[in-house]
Amino acid sequence: MGGALSRRVTLFLPCASGSEAWLAEEVQRIVGAAAPPAEAGRGGVWVQGDERTAMQLNLESRIAQRVLWPLAEGPYRSTEDLYALGRRVPWGDWITPQQTLRVDVVAMKSPLQSLNFAALRIKDAVCDTLREATGERPSVDTRHPDLPLALFVGPEHAMLYADTSGEALFKRGWREDTGEAPLKETLAATMLAAIGWQGRAEDGPLLDPCCGAGTIAIEAAQLACGIAAGSQRRFAFERMLPFRPHLNTWRSLQQAARSRVHAPAVPVFAGDVSFRMTDFALRNARRAGVDHAIELKTADALQRLPPAPRGTVLMNPPYGERIAAKGTGSSPGTDAAREGFEGGGSSADFFGGLAAHWKRHYAGWTAWLLTPDMKLPGLMRLKESRRVPLRNGAIDCRLFRFDMVAGSNKPPAREDA
């Protein structure tokens, strides 16, 4: 490949709004303290690196959405300017006529009338360049392209990247069973980073009493076992021409990641009121290689006793049928399940009961809850010690921290092993 493709570039790792600082810390841990500092900006993190860096970040990052390799940038006013921008890239170094491509466009305050036409002009630039050089052109594959491209257009400036990840990084390769509105793995990882829980013995046990399909618990257990986030999936760079000379390095990175896997350094507990969801969570945990590292229990969060004397609760409180005690409420698919809490209860009933249960039994524990309801502390009649802004997709949320103090001097109860 050409020397320009082997030089160090400034990679861009997009992430959910609000998680940039934790991604920057994670990236620095992955690339090493001796590497140039990762820089957090709006919507992502920039870091200097080469092909090995891009491969390592794809394998290890739990918070990033993608790892993007810069190809061209410049001012624009029309789609013809974007075509000219695309023509500056030596596409023969990146793709053959027998391979496929796809162009995705993200716009922010762009003057363009049609983002589809913007994508079309970048595609035309690739195809025209290769047709002139070889007499042939690549095809478009919208599902599994050999070369996925990402175009960012702002008010006046455009950036064109090769997407080395392919499928978004939250798709770890283990989640097949999901419930309603499942939490993305990248958000679960951000929540763990926000509370400072890294799966170390000193972090103490973690409990998600409303685990749904198990995303938080599985992310935590993989941290506790040293399992790389991308160890069970494939990446687009494996088919890109500039990365082909580096595939031996890629295999070495994979082997090194496998050799770091160990027995869980700290226990992870999870459960749900729904047998269906704990079954989903168990199957997902088995595919993720951490079923031995999570103690799953079908139990009502309002009744479950602490699995350890001290620890951390981390949960994304559910709505609908999973909120009701076992055997109560309406059947799945009813209006009650879709619109609110089952069994005739309310969110105030549930969260008030949860807070009372915790005060009675979880003295010394720290509880973190992610919710879009800014009035949650009032519903729980608790004063939060921290509130961390996070976004769950397009939903503005807060991660509230509550430090549990005993309601009496009785020692906290403990659930049976």
C-alpha beads as a LAMMPS data file, in Angstrom:
LAMMPS data file: protein, C-alpha beads

417 atoms
416 bonds

1 atom types
1 bond types

-500.0 500.0 xlo xhi
-500.0 500.0 ylo yhi
-500.0 500.0 zlo zhi

Masses

1 110.0

Atoms # bond

1 1 1 0.000 0.000 0.000
2 1 1 1.055 3.606 -0.407
3 1 1 3.155 5.207 2.276
4 1 1 0.459 7.776 3.019
5 1 1 -1.849 5.016 4.249
6 1 1 0.738 3.794 6.754
7 1 1 1.298 7.171 8.360
8 1 1 -0.155 8.175 11.690
9 1 1 -3.495 9.906 11.385
10 1 1 -6.014 11.453 13.751
11 1 1 -8.696 8.831 14.322
12 1 1 -12.190 9.886 15.358
13 1 1 -14.317 7.788 17.695
14 1 1 -17.937 9.030 17.854
15 1 1 -19.922 8.342 21.013
16 1 1 -23.215 9.200 22.654
17 1 1 -23.563 12.799 23.778
18 1 1 -22.423 13.138 27.374
19 1 1 -20.003 10.209 27.349
20 1 1 -17.045 11.968 25.698
21 1 1 -14.963 12.384 28.872
22 1 1 -15.248 8.704 29.831
23 1 1 -14.429 7.635 26.286
24 1 1 -11.303 9.821 26.310
25 1 1 -10.159 8.149 29.545
26 1 1 -10.876 4.711 28.106
27 1 1 -9.029 5.467 24.852
28 1 1 -5.986 6.651 26.791
29 1 1 -5.948 3.422 28.804
30 1 1 -6.104 1.392 25.584
31 1 1 -3.394 3.240 23.632
32 1 1 -1.183 3.716 26.691
33 1 1 -0.075 6.632 28.797
34 1 1 2.985 7.196 26.593
35 1 1 0.817 7.843 23.511
36 1 1 -0.331 11.362 22.588
37 1 1 -3.327 12.396 24.708
38 1 1 -6.811 11.615 23.470
39 1 1 -8.912 14.753 23.045
40 1 1 -12.609 14.821 23.851
41 1 1 -14.870 17.041 21.766
42 1 1 -18.544 17.330 21.066
43 1 1 -19.838 13.934 20.021
44 1 1 -16.598 11.972 20.194
45 1 1 -12.861 11.671 20.806
46 1 1 -9.837 12.274 18.586
47 1 1 -6.618 10.321 19.028
48 1 1 -3.465 9.954 16.940
49 1 1 -2.659 6.471 15.732
50 1 1 -2.025 4.053 12.889
51 1 1 -3.582 0.820 11.633
52 1 1 -2.625 -1.040 14.796
53 1 1 -4.234 1.665 16.931
54 1 1 -7.457 1.458 14.936
55 1 1 -7.564 -2.327 15.298
56 1 1 -6.836 -2.174 19.015
57 1 1 -9.540 0.445 19.651
58 1 1 -12.107 -1.620 17.751
59 1 1 -11.224 -4.647 19.845
60 1 1 -11.061 -2.972 23.249
61 1 1 -13.351 0.070 23.371
62 1 1 -16.608 -0.440 25.253
63 1 1 -17.924 3.147 24.917
64 1 1 -17.127 4.232 21.326
65 1 1 -19.730 3.808 18.603
66 1 1 -17.189 3.411 15.788
67 1 1 -13.512 3.943 14.900
68 1 1 -13.202 6.245 11.881
69 1 1 -10.118 6.717 9.668
70 1 1 -9.857 10.178 8.019
71 1 1 -9.751 10.316 4.207
72 1 1 -10.463 13.923 3.193
73 1 1 -11.866 17.154 4.589
74 1 1 -12.578 20.648 3.365
75 1 1 -15.115 23.428 2.908
76 1 1 -18.193 22.861 0.780
77 1 1 -21.286 24.680 -0.408
78 1 1 -22.889 22.100 -2.674
79 1 1 -22.927 18.417 -3.505
80 1 1 -20.514 19.143 -6.358
81 1 1 -18.003 20.322 -3.770
82 1 1 -18.495 16.992 -1.997
83 1 1 -17.854 15.159 -5.273
84 1 1 -14.606 17.100 -5.693
85 1 1 -13.694 16.245 -2.088
86 1 1 -14.245 12.550 -2.826
87 1 1 -12.123 12.688 -5.961
88 1 1 -9.103 13.703 -3.873
89 1 1 -8.921 10.254 -2.255
90 1 1 -6.728 7.565 -3.912
91 1 1 -9.553 5.026 -3.935
92 1 1 -7.453 2.352 -5.626
93 1 1 -5.574 2.068 -2.316
94 1 1 -8.818 1.331 -0.456
95 1 1 -11.103 -0.750 -2.667
96 1 1 -11.094 -2.912 -5.808
97 1 1 -13.859 -2.904 -8.450
98 1 1 -14.861 -6.367 -7.241
99 1 1 -15.604 -5.076 -3.740
100 1 1 -18.590 -3.150 -2.384
101 1 1 -19.138 0.154 -0.602
102 1 1 -21.758 2.130 1.318
103 1 1 -21.892 5.821 2.222
104 1 1 -23.611 7.057 5.393
105 1 1 -24.143 10.780 5.938
106 1 1 -24.492 12.662 9.236
107 1 1 -25.446 16.335 9.014
108 1 1 -25.483 19.173 11.501
109 1 1 -26.913 22.501 10.324
110 1 1 -26.032 21.589 6.756
111 1 1 -27.410 23.723 3.901
112 1 1 -27.874 20.623 1.716
113 1 1 -31.423 19.773 0.697
114 1 1 -30.827 16.032 0.243
115 1 1 -28.443 13.905 2.284
116 1 1 -29.180 10.964 -0.015
117 1 1 -27.838 12.968 -2.945
118 1 1 -24.745 13.871 -0.903
119 1 1 -24.111 10.155 -0.341
120 1 1 -24.682 9.513 -4.048
121 1 1 -22.041 12.073 -5.072
122 1 1 -19.431 10.491 -2.772
123 1 1 -20.298 7.107 -4.273
124 1 1 -19.933 8.610 -7.755
125 1 1 -16.481 9.941 -6.827
126 1 1 -15.342 6.454 -5.790
127 1 1 -16.812 4.731 -8.855
128 1 1 -15.588 7.328 -11.357
129 1 1 -12.044 7.154 -9.956
130 1 1 -11.905 3.373 -10.251
131 1 1 -13.629 3.291 -13.658
132 1 1 -11.040 5.681 -15.057
133 1 1 -8.200 3.576 -13.626
134 1 1 -9.483 0.059 -14.341
135 1 1 -12.523 0.298 -16.593
136 1 1 -14.669 -1.207 -13.829
137 1 1 -16.517 0.123 -10.808
138 1 1 -17.481 -1.327 -7.385
139 1 1 -21.075 -2.037 -6.391
140 1 1 -23.111 -0.737 -3.467
141 1 1 -23.974 -3.067 -0.586
142 1 1 -26.093 -1.397 2.082
143 1 1 -25.844 -4.298 4.556
144 1 1 -22.282 -5.679 4.607
145 1 1 -20.034 -3.469 2.451
146 1 1 -16.314 -4.063 2.147
147 1 1 -15.718 -0.328 2.498
148 1 1 -18.244 1.563 4.646
149 1 1 -17.745 5.329 4.388
150 1 1 -18.956 8.003 6.791
151 1 1 -19.507 11.589 5.622
152 1 1 -20.007 14.357 8.198
153 1 1 -21.343 17.665 6.869
154 1 1 -21.618 20.772 9.000
155 1 1 -22.676 24.290 8.075
156 1 1 -19.604 24.844 5.857
157 1 1 -17.151 21.968 6.434
158 1 1 -17.201 18.296 5.431
159 1 1 -15.202 15.299 6.705
160 1 1 -14.999 11.944 4.931
161 1 1 -13.940 8.820 6.854
162 1 1 -13.470 5.118 6.298
163 1 1 -15.494 3.323 8.965
164 1 1 -13.101 0.642 10.209
165 1 1 -15.759 -0.854 12.499
166 1 1 -18.519 -1.672 10.028
167 1 1 -21.419 -2.530 12.298
168 1 1 -21.727 -0.198 15.279
169 1 1 -19.529 -1.242 18.199
170 1 1 -22.458 -1.734 20.572
171 1 1 -23.134 -4.910 18.568
172 1 1 -20.778 -7.114 20.556
173 1 1 -21.933 -10.339 18.940
174 1 1 -23.549 -11.988 21.965
175 1 1 -26.977 -10.413 22.351
176 1 1 -29.676 -12.358 20.531
177 1 1 -32.414 -12.333 23.183
178 1 1 -33.816 -8.903 24.033
179 1 1 -36.745 -7.480 25.895
180 1 1 -38.644 -4.288 25.273
181 1 1 -36.448 -1.174 24.754
182 1 1 -33.143 -2.944 25.516
183 1 1 -30.226 -0.892 26.805
184 1 1 -27.338 -0.523 24.381
185 1 1 -24.104 -2.150 25.479
186 1 1 -22.189 1.106 24.953
187 1 1 -24.554 2.933 27.341
188 1 1 -24.188 0.205 29.957
189 1 1 -20.408 0.528 29.643
190 1 1 -20.682 4.312 29.993
191 1 1 -22.752 3.889 33.161
192 1 1 -20.077 1.620 34.630
193 1 1 -17.369 4.129 33.703
194 1 1 -19.397 7.003 35.180
195 1 1 -19.650 5.307 38.573
196 1 1 -15.975 4.287 38.496
197 1 1 -16.660 0.528 38.552
198 1 1 -13.965 -1.272 36.535
199 1 1 -14.387 -4.883 37.607
200 1 1 -11.538 -4.796 40.126
201 1 1 -11.677 -6.498 43.514
202 1 1 -11.561 -3.113 45.225
203 1 1 -14.683 -2.009 43.347
204 1 1 -16.771 -4.494 45.315
205 1 1 -19.783 -6.548 44.157
206 1 1 -22.260 -5.178 41.608
207 1 1 -26.001 -5.883 41.580
208 1 1 -28.619 -5.110 38.916
209 1 1 -31.962 -6.187 40.452
210 1 1 -33.969 -5.262 37.310
211 1 1 -31.574 -6.680 34.739
212 1 1 -33.890 -7.281 31.782
213 1 1 -31.848 -9.093 29.124
214 1 1 -28.729 -8.658 31.263
215 1 1 -26.815 -5.925 29.433
216 1 1 -25.422 -4.104 32.493
217 1 1 -24.501 -7.320 34.283
218 1 1 -22.840 -8.831 31.194
219 1 1 -20.778 -5.693 30.527
220 1 1 -19.740 -5.701 34.185
221 1 1 -18.874 -9.404 34.171
222 1 1 -16.747 -9.036 31.044
223 1 1 -14.851 -6.245 32.798
224 1 1 -14.431 -8.454 35.872
225 1 1 -13.051 -11.268 33.669
226 1 1 -10.844 -9.078 31.449
227 1 1 -12.783 -9.942 28.282
228 1 1 -12.333 -7.484 25.399
229 1 1 -15.567 -5.915 24.159
230 1 1 -14.994 -6.866 20.504
231 1 1 -13.560 -10.327 21.018
232 1 1 -16.615 -12.091 19.536
233 1 1 -17.259 -10.126 16.339
234 1 1 -15.794 -9.168 12.982
235 1 1 -14.816 -5.694 11.763
236 1 1 -14.859 -3.914 8.422
237 1 1 -11.102 -3.237 8.484
238 1 1 -10.510 -6.970 8.048
239 1 1 -11.630 -6.535 4.408
240 1 1 -9.983 -3.144 3.715
241 1 1 -6.929 -3.063 1.457
242 1 1 -4.723 -0.846 3.692
243 1 1 -5.188 -3.245 6.622
244 1 1 -4.365 -6.455 4.772
245 1 1 -0.588 -6.171 5.441
246 1 1 -1.431 -5.805 9.146
247 1 1 -3.648 -8.854 9.616
248 1 1 -0.871 -10.754 11.407
249 1 1 -0.763 -7.883 13.891
250 1 1 -4.538 -8.177 14.219
251 1 1 -4.292 -11.871 15.030
252 1 1 -1.618 -11.082 17.641
253 1 1 -3.908 -8.502 19.249
254 1 1 -6.740 -11.037 19.368
255 1 1 -4.469 -13.677 20.915
256 1 1 -3.171 -11.206 23.501
257 1 1 -6.758 -10.297 24.429
258 1 1 -7.675 -13.977 24.848
259 1 1 -4.638 -14.569 27.067
260 1 1 -5.757 -11.775 29.421
261 1 1 -9.088 -13.456 30.262
262 1 1 -9.198 -14.592 33.891
263 1 1 -11.570 -15.726 36.608
264 1 1 -13.884 -12.915 37.776
265 1 1 -12.084 -10.535 40.097
266 1 1 -15.319 -9.488 41.804
267 1 1 -18.847 -10.950 41.955
268 1 1 -21.671 -9.698 39.730
269 1 1 -25.296 -10.323 40.721
270 1 1 -28.388 -9.771 38.630
271 1 1 -32.040 -10.615 38.559
272 1 1 -35.474 -9.704 37.292
273 1 1 -39.061 -10.234 38.368
274 1 1 -39.720 -11.926 35.018
275 1 1 -38.640 -15.544 34.451
276 1 1 -38.624 -14.762 30.728
277 1 1 -36.088 -11.960 31.156
278 1 1 -33.766 -13.899 33.467
279 1 1 -33.828 -16.703 30.896
280 1 1 -32.879 -14.163 28.186
281 1 1 -30.118 -12.802 30.428
282 1 1 -28.728 -16.280 31.094
283 1 1 -28.621 -17.149 27.407
284 1 1 -26.949 -13.831 26.548
285 1 1 -24.424 -14.304 29.364
286 1 1 -23.625 -17.783 28.083
287 1 1 -22.931 -16.433 24.575
288 1 1 -20.814 -13.630 26.091
289 1 1 -18.707 -16.181 27.976
290 1 1 -19.659 -14.895 31.445
291 1 1 -22.504 -17.131 32.638
292 1 1 -20.102 -18.442 35.298
293 1 1 -19.388 -14.875 36.450
294 1 1 -22.980 -13.720 37.056
295 1 1 -25.309 -15.028 39.758
296 1 1 -28.766 -14.671 38.204
297 1 1 -31.925 -14.900 40.284
298 1 1 -35.595 -14.445 39.379
299 1 1 -36.767 -12.162 42.183
300 1 1 -38.779 -9.044 42.880
301 1 1 -36.486 -6.032 43.399
302 1 1 -38.803 -4.960 46.249
303 1 1 -38.088 -8.209 48.102
304 1 1 -34.562 -9.244 47.140
305 1 1 -32.118 -9.129 50.023
306 1 1 -28.518 -7.971 49.496
307 1 1 -26.176 -10.673 48.160
308 1 1 -23.205 -9.224 50.074
309 1 1 -22.666 -6.964 53.097
310 1 1 -21.558 -4.053 50.908
311 1 1 -21.652 -3.290 47.216
312 1 1 -23.060 -1.193 44.375
313 1 1 -26.505 -1.315 42.808
314 1 1 -26.614 -0.149 39.177
315 1 1 -29.910 -0.283 37.335
316 1 1 -32.025 1.147 34.556
317 1 1 -35.485 0.909 36.171
318 1 1 -38.018 -0.817 33.916
319 1 1 -41.601 -0.011 33.101
320 1 1 -44.473 -2.336 32.247
321 1 1 -44.834 -5.943 33.267
322 1 1 -41.315 -6.384 34.698
323 1 1 -42.071 -3.877 37.479
324 1 1 -44.825 -5.958 39.081
325 1 1 -44.284 -8.600 41.733
326 1 1 -44.318 -12.150 40.437
327 1 1 -47.813 -13.435 39.805
328 1 1 -49.481 -10.023 39.839
329 1 1 -50.596 -7.573 37.213
330 1 1 -51.889 -8.041 33.739
331 1 1 -50.561 -10.220 30.993
332 1 1 -47.932 -8.998 28.507
333 1 1 -49.346 -6.952 25.684
334 1 1 -52.146 -5.288 27.657
335 1 1 -52.615 -1.548 27.900
336 1 1 -51.339 -1.608 31.469
337 1 1 -48.119 -3.284 30.367
338 1 1 -47.583 -0.775 27.591
339 1 1 -48.572 2.405 29.362
340 1 1 -47.430 2.141 32.959
341 1 1 -46.829 -0.020 35.980
342 1 1 -48.757 -3.244 36.316
343 1 1 -50.943 -4.490 39.110
344 1 1 -52.632 -1.124 39.488
345 1 1 -49.501 0.365 41.042
346 1 1 -47.736 3.568 40.140
347 1 1 -44.149 4.637 39.694
348 1 1 -44.397 6.391 43.087
349 1 1 -45.485 3.094 44.699
350 1 1 -42.612 1.182 43.141
351 1 1 -39.824 3.683 43.796
352 1 1 -41.118 4.532 47.260
353 1 1 -41.197 0.821 48.092
354 1 1 -37.750 0.300 46.602
355 1 1 -36.260 3.109 48.699
356 1 1 -37.892 1.779 51.875
357 1 1 -36.589 -1.725 51.122
358 1 1 -33.077 -0.427 50.526
359 1 1 -33.055 1.699 53.689
360 1 1 -34.091 -1.315 55.696
361 1 1 -31.782 -3.922 54.180
362 1 1 -29.052 -2.263 52.080
363 1 1 -27.244 -0.104 54.621
364 1 1 -23.735 0.649 53.384
365 1 1 -24.596 0.033 49.726
366 1 1 -24.418 2.671 46.997
367 1 1 -27.273 2.739 44.480
368 1 1 -27.174 4.295 41.005
369 1 1 -30.329 4.599 38.867
370 1 1 -30.555 5.785 35.252
371 1 1 -33.864 7.461 34.465
372 1 1 -35.398 10.202 32.304
373 1 1 -37.535 11.209 35.316
374 1 1 -35.824 14.204 36.920
375 1 1 -38.207 13.894 39.899
376 1 1 -37.011 10.414 40.839
377 1 1 -35.357 11.457 44.137
378 1 1 -38.690 12.943 45.223
379 1 1 -40.515 9.731 44.349
380 1 1 -37.993 7.801 46.445
381 1 1 -37.939 10.368 49.252
382 1 1 -34.158 10.223 49.065
383 1 1 -31.574 12.925 48.527
384 1 1 -29.167 12.089 45.732
385 1 1 -25.451 12.634 46.357
386 1 1 -24.690 12.929 42.619
387 1 1 -26.538 13.310 39.344
388 1 1 -24.709 12.572 36.088
389 1 1 -26.236 13.701 32.754
390 1 1 -26.391 10.896 30.167
391 1 1 -28.369 10.266 27.008
392 1 1 -30.182 7.045 26.195
393 1 1 -30.488 7.499 22.444
394 1 1 -32.512 10.683 22.018
395 1 1 -33.739 10.634 25.636
396 1 1 -32.159 13.022 28.130
397 1 1 -31.478 11.074 31.349
398 1 1 -29.808 11.392 34.717
399 1 1 -27.770 8.789 36.556
400 1 1 -28.675 9.406 40.221
401 1 1 -26.504 8.215 43.114
402 1 1 -28.018 7.380 46.483
403 1 1 -25.890 6.431 49.511
404 1 1 -27.963 4.080 51.595
405 1 1 -28.195 4.652 55.331
406 1 1 -29.920 2.185 57.621
407 1 1 -33.427 3.044 58.772
408 1 1 -32.638 1.334 62.071
409 1 1 -29.663 -0.090 63.916
410 1 1 -30.483 -3.645 62.876
411 1 1 -27.691 -5.298 60.881
412 1 1 -28.573 -5.634 57.191
413 1 1 -30.119 -8.949 56.157
414 1 1 -28.425 -11.026 53.491
415 1 1 -29.903 -13.301 50.877
416 1 1 -29.083 -16.986 50.931
417 1 1 -26.182 -18.044 48.777

Bonds

1 1 1 2
2 1 2 3
3 1 3 4
4 1 4 5
5 1 5 6
6 1 6 7
7 1 7 8
8 1 8 9
9 1 9 10
10 1 10 11
11 1 11 12
12 1 12 13
13 1 13 14
14 1 14 15
15 1 15 16
16 1 16 17
17 1 17 18
18 1 18 19
19 1 19 20
20 1 20 21
21 1 21 22
22 1 22 23
23 1 23 24
24 1 24 25
25 1 25 26
26 1 26 27
27 1 27 28
28 1 28 29
29 1 29 30
30 1 30 31
31 1 31 32
32 1 32 33
33 1 33 34
34 1 34 35
35 1 35 36
36 1 36 37
37 1 37 38
38 1 38 39
39 1 39 40
40 1 40 41
41 1 41 42
42 1 42 43
43 1 43 44
44 1 44 45
45 1 45 46
46 1 46 47
47 1 47 48
48 1 48 49
49 1 49 50
50 1 50 51
51 1 51 52
52 1 52 53
53 1 53 54
54 1 54 55
55 1 55 56
56 1 56 57
57 1 57 58
58 1 58 59
59 1 59 60
60 1 60 61
61 1 61 62
62 1 62 63
63 1 63 64
64 1 64 65
65 1 65 66
66 1 66 67
67 1 67 68
68 1 68 69
69 1 69 70
70 1 70 71
71 1 71 72
72 1 72 73
73 1 73 74
74 1 74 75
75 1 75 76
76 1 76 77
77 1 77 78
78 1 78 79
79 1 79 80
80 1 80 81
81 1 81 82
82 1 82 83
83 1 83 84
84 1 84 85
85 1 85 86
86 1 86 87
87 1 87 88
88 1 88 89
89 1 89 90
90 1 90 91
91 1 91 92
92 1 92 93
93 1 93 94
94 1 94 95
95 1 95 96
96 1 96 97
97 1 97 98
98 1 98 99
99 1 99 100
100 1 100 101
101 1 101 102
102 1 102 103
103 1 103 104
104 1 104 105
105 1 105 106
106 1 106 107
107 1 107 108
108 1 108 109
109 1 109 110
110 1 110 111
111 1 111 112
112 1 112 113
113 1 113 114
114 1 114 115
115 1 115 116
116 1 116 117
117 1 117 118
118 1 118 119
119 1 119 120
120 1 120 121
121 1 121 122
122 1 122 123
123 1 123 124
124 1 124 125
125 1 125 126
126 1 126 127
127 1 127 128
128 1 128 129
129 1 129 130
130 1 130 131
131 1 131 132
132 1 132 133
133 1 133 134
134 1 134 135
135 1 135 136
136 1 136 137
137 1 137 138
138 1 138 139
139 1 139 140
140 1 140 141
141 1 141 142
142 1 142 143
143 1 143 144
144 1 144 145
145 1 145 146
146 1 146 147
147 1 147 148
148 1 148 149
149 1 149 150
150 1 150 151
151 1 151 152
152 1 152 153
153 1 153 154
154 1 154 155
155 1 155 156
156 1 156 157
157 1 157 158
158 1 158 159
159 1 159 160
160 1 160 161
161 1 161 162
162 1 162 163
163 1 163 164
164 1 164 165
165 1 165 166
166 1 166 167
167 1 167 168
168 1 168 169
169 1 169 170
170 1 170 171
171 1 171 172
172 1 172 173
173 1 173 174
174 1 174 175
175 1 175 176
176 1 176 177
177 1 177 178
178 1 178 179
179 1 179 180
180 1 180 181
181 1 181 182
182 1 182 183
183 1 183 184
184 1 184 185
185 1 185 186
186 1 186 187
187 1 187 188
188 1 188 189
189 1 189 190
190 1 190 191
191 1 191 192
192 1 192 193
193 1 193 194
194 1 194 195
195 1 195 196
196 1 196 197
197 1 197 198
198 1 198 199
199 1 199 200
200 1 200 201
201 1 201 202
202 1 202 203
203 1 203 204
204 1 204 205
205 1 205 206
206 1 206 207
207 1 207 208
208 1 208 209
209 1 209 210
210 1 210 211
211 1 211 212
212 1 212 213
213 1 213 214
214 1 214 215
215 1 215 216
216 1 216 217
217 1 217 218
218 1 218 219
219 1 219 220
220 1 220 221
221 1 221 222
222 1 222 223
223 1 223 224
224 1 224 225
225 1 225 226
226 1 226 227
227 1 227 228
228 1 228 229
229 1 229 230
230 1 230 231
231 1 231 232
232 1 232 233
233 1 233 234
234 1 234 235
235 1 235 236
236 1 236 237
237 1 237 238
238 1 238 239
239 1 239 240
240 1 240 241
241 1 241 242
242 1 242 243
243 1 243 244
244 1 244 245
245 1 245 246
246 1 246 247
247 1 247 248
248 1 248 249
249 1 249 250
250 1 250 251
251 1 251 252
252 1 252 253
253 1 253 254
254 1 254 255
255 1 255 256
256 1 256 257
257 1 257 258
258 1 258 259
259 1 259 260
260 1 260 261
261 1 261 262
262 1 262 263
263 1 263 264
264 1 264 265
265 1 265 266
266 1 266 267
267 1 267 268
268 1 268 269
269 1 269 270
270 1 270 271
271 1 271 272
272 1 272 273
273 1 273 274
274 1 274 275
275 1 275 276
276 1 276 277
277 1 277 278
278 1 278 279
279 1 279 280
280 1 280 281
281 1 281 282
282 1 282 283
283 1 283 284
284 1 284 285
285 1 285 286
286 1 286 287
287 1 287 288
288 1 288 289
289 1 289 290
290 1 290 291
291 1 291 292
292 1 292 293
293 1 293 294
294 1 294 295
295 1 295 296
296 1 296 297
297 1 297 298
298 1 298 299
299 1 299 300
300 1 300 301
301 1 301 302
302 1 302 303
303 1 303 304
304 1 304 305
305 1 305 306
306 1 306 307
307 1 307 308
308 1 308 309
309 1 309 310
310 1 310 311
311 1 311 312
312 1 312 313
313 1 313 314
314 1 314 315
315 1 315 316
316 1 316 317
317 1 317 318
318 1 318 319
319 1 319 320
320 1 320 321
321 1 321 322
322 1 322 323
323 1 323 324
324 1 324 325
325 1 325 326
326 1 326 327
327 1 327 328
328 1 328 329
329 1 329 330
330 1 330 331
331 1 331 332
332 1 332 333
333 1 333 334
334 1 334 335
335 1 335 336
336 1 336 337
337 1 337 338
338 1 338 339
339 1 339 340
340 1 340 341
341 1 341 342
342 1 342 343
343 1 343 344
344 1 344 345
345 1 345 346
346 1 346 347
347 1 347 348
348 1 348 349
349 1 349 350
350 1 350 351
351 1 351 352
352 1 352 353
353 1 353 354
354 1 354 355
355 1 355 356
356 1 356 357
357 1 357 358
358 1 358 359
359 1 359 360
360 1 360 361
361 1 361 362
362 1 362 363
363 1 363 364
364 1 364 365
365 1 365 366
366 1 366 367
367 1 367 368
368 1 368 369
369 1 369 370
370 1 370 371
371 1 371 372
372 1 372 373
373 1 373 374
374 1 374 375
375 1 375 376
376 1 376 377
377 1 377 378
378 1 378 379
379 1 379 380
380 1 380 381
381 1 381 382
382 1 382 383
383 1 383 384
384 1 384 385
385 1 385 386
386 1 386 387
387 1 387 388
388 1 388 389
389 1 389 390
390 1 390 391
391 1 391 392
392 1 392 393
393 1 393 394
394 1 394 395
395 1 395 396
396 1 396 397
397 1 397 398
398 1 398 399
399 1 399 400
400 1 400 401
401 1 401 402
402 1 402 403
403 1 403 404
404 1 404 405
405 1 405 406
406 1 406 407
407 1 407 408
408 1 408 409
409 1 409 410
410 1 410 411
411 1 411 412
412 1 412 413
413 1 413 414
414 1 414 415
415 1 415 416
416 1 416 417
